[in-house]
Amino acid sequence: MARISVSVKPGSKRPGIALRDGSLEVRVAAPPRDGEATEAVRRALAAALGVPPRDVALVRGASARQKAFEIAGLTPEQIHARLVAAAEPEGAG
C-alpha cells in the first residue's frame, strides 16, 4: 500500500486532477459537506489510477482540504506515473 497527499478544491466549476509545483491537486464539483467532496476525490483518484474505489482509502483529513489516501495494489512508482498521465498540463485549470 502506498500513501499520497492531496490538496482538495471542492465546489469547483472545472473538476480535474493537476500537478502544481510537485503537489497533487484534485478539483471536484461536490460541495464540502457531509463527506461529499471527500467521496468525489476518492472516486476521481480511483478513476485516474485505474483501480476500484474500494482500493482508495482516506487515512487523514476527513474534514480538511489537505488529505492523505492509501492506495492498494499499486507501487508508489505506478501511482506517480498514472497521476502524471491523468493530470492536466501545468498551467491549465
Buried (B, 14 or more C-beta within 10 A) or exposed (E): EBEBEBBBBBBBEEBBBBBEEEEBBBBBEBEBEEEBBBBBBBBBBBBBBEBEEEBBBBEEBEEEEEBBBBBEBBEEEBBBEBBEEBBBEEEEB
